[in-house]
Amino acid sequence: MRRPFLLVLLGIGTLAGFAAGFRSVRHGDFGWDHHWSSPRSMASWADACVEAAARRPPAVPPAPAQ
């Protein structure tokens, strides 16, 4: 009884995921000509990269040779 229920539930989730993806493509919520390439988002990506590099811990020095 559990297995068929799980298969139906996963099938519904798969269909809902595909429907959401097709909806976002249809309405222009996704694509290179929209939010991914806007100057504002590129600047925020650059800021995030700079902040991540600044927070990176220093490299571990190599162990002394014996």
C-alpha positions as CSV (number, residue, x, y, z in Angstrom):
1,M,0.0,0.0,0.0
2,R,2.9,2.4,0.8
3,R,4.7,1.8,-2.5
4,P,1.9,2.8,-4.9
5,F,1.1,5.8,-2.7
6,L,4.7,6.9,-2.8
7,L,4.9,6.4,-6.6
8,V,1.8,8.5,-7.1
9,L,3.1,11.2,-4.8
10,L,6.4,11.3,-6.6
11,G,4.7,11.4,-10.0
12,I,2.5,14.3,-8.9
13,G,5.7,16.1,-7.7
14,T,7.4,15.5,-11.0
15,L,4.5,16.8,-13.0
16,A,4.2,19.9,-10.7
17,G,8.0,20.6,-11.1
18,F,7.8,20.4,-14.9
19,A,4.7,22.6,-14.9
20,A,6.5,25.2,-12.8
21,G,9.5,25.1,-15.1
22,F,7.5,25.5,-18.2
23,R,5.5,28.3,-16.7
24,S,8.7,30.2,-15.8
25,V,10.1,29.8,-19.3
26,R,6.7,30.8,-20.8
27,H,6.4,34.0,-18.7
28,G,10.0,35.0,-19.1
29,D,11.1,34.4,-15.5
30,F,14.1,32.5,-16.8
31,G,16.7,33.0,-19.6
32,W,19.8,34.9,-20.5
33,D,17.8,38.0,-21.6
34,H,16.2,38.6,-18.3
35,H,17.4,38.5,-14.7
36,W,20.6,36.4,-15.3
37,S,22.2,39.1,-17.5
38,S,20.9,42.3,-16.0
39,P,23.7,44.7,-14.9
40,R,22.2,44.7,-11.4
41,S,22.4,40.9,-11.0
42,M,26.0,40.8,-12.4
43,A,27.1,43.5,-10.0
44,S,25.5,41.5,-7.1
45,W,27.3,38.3,-8.3
46,A,30.6,40.2,-8.4
47,D,30.0,41.6,-4.9
48,A,29.2,38.1,-3.6
49,C,32.4,36.7,-5.1
50,V,34.5,39.5,-3.6
51,E,33.0,39.0,-0.2
52,A,33.5,35.2,-0.4
53,A,37.1,35.7,-1.4
54,A,37.7,38.1,1.5
55,R,36.1,35.6,4.0
56,R,38.2,32.6,2.7
57,P,40.6,31.4,5.4
58,P,44.3,31.7,4.7
59,A,46.0,28.8,3.0
60,V,47.5,26.2,5.3
61,P,51.4,26.4,5.3
62,P,53.2,23.3,4.1
63,A,54.6,21.0,6.8
64,P,58.3,21.5,7.6
65,A,60.7,19.1,5.9
66,Q,62.4,16.6,8.1
